[in-house]
């Protein structure tokens, strides 16, 4: 698993509005102990094109257009055979 979004550097870079965290959440104390404060930022606060680019960039390390085409072509051949 690879963390892509949302980290504090992205919150700062995109000037996203932090909200007060939910103190009633069972994970609140551990979060505050680890990060020094209880805040939350909605992932949806990122513009969709920025989020799409973050994920596309992260997937690029694992994506092969050649393999994709080969699998797609094989699936088409299998579909025709059925």
VENZIPE-V25634 format. One record per residue. N is the residue number from 1. RES is the residue in three letters. NEAR is the number of other ideal C-beta (glycine too) atoms within 10 Angstrom. Layout:
n->N res->RES near->NEAR
n->N res->RES near->NEAR
This chain:
n->1 res->UNK near->3
n->2 res->UNK near->7
n->3 res->UNK near->7
n->4 res->UNK near->14
n->5 res->UNK near->14
n->6 res->UNK near->19
n->7 res->UNK near->11
n->8 res->UNK near->12
n->9 res->UNK near->8
n->10 res->UNK near->18
n->11 res->UNK near->17
n->12 res->UNK near->10
n->13 res->UNK near->10
n->14 res->UNK near->15
n->15 res->UNK near->7
n->16 res->UNK near->17
n->17 res->UNK near->8
n->18 res->UNK near->14
n->19 res->UNK near->11
n->20 res->UNK near->9
n->21 res->UNK near->17
n->22 res->UNK near->12
n->23 res->UNK near->9
n->24 res->UNK near->6
n->25 res->UNK near->12
n->26 res->UNK near->7
n->27 res->UNK near->10
n->28 res->UNK near->14
n->29 res->UNK near->11
n->30 res->UNK near->10
n->31 res->UNK near->16
n->32 res->UNK near->14
n->33 res->UNK near->9
n->34 res->UNK near->8
n->35 res->UNK near->11
n->36 res->UNK near->8
n->37 res->UNK near->9
n->38 res->UNK near->15
n->39 res->UNK near->14
n->40 res->UNK near->13
n->41 res->UNK near->18
n->42 res->UNK near->11
n->43 res->UNK near->10
n->44 res->UNK near->10
n->45 res->UNK near->16
n->46 res->UNK near->19
n->47 res->UNK near->10
n->48 res->UNK near->8
n->49 res->UNK near->8
n->50 res->UNK near->13
n->51 res->UNK near->18
n->52 res->UNK near->11
n->53 res->UNK near->12
n->54 res->UNK near->15
n->55 res->UNK near->12
n->56 res->UNK near->11
n->57 res->UNK near->10
n->58 res->UNK near->14
n->59 res->UNK near->11
n->60 res->UNK near->9
n->61 res->UNK near->7
n->62 res->UNK near->7
n->63 res->UNK near->10
n->64 res->UNK near->10
n->65 res->UNK near->7
n->66 res->UNK near->7
n->67 res->UNK near->9
n->68 res->UNK near->10
n->69 res->UNK near->10
n->70 res->UNK near->11
n->71 res->UNK near->11
n->72 res->UNK near->10
n->73 res->UNK near->10
n->74 res->UNK near->10
n->75 res->UNK near->10
n->76 res->UNK near->10
n->77 res->UNK near->10
n->78 res->UNK near->9
n->79 res->UNK near->8
n->80 res->UNK near->7
n->81 res->UNK near->6
n->82 res->UNK near->5
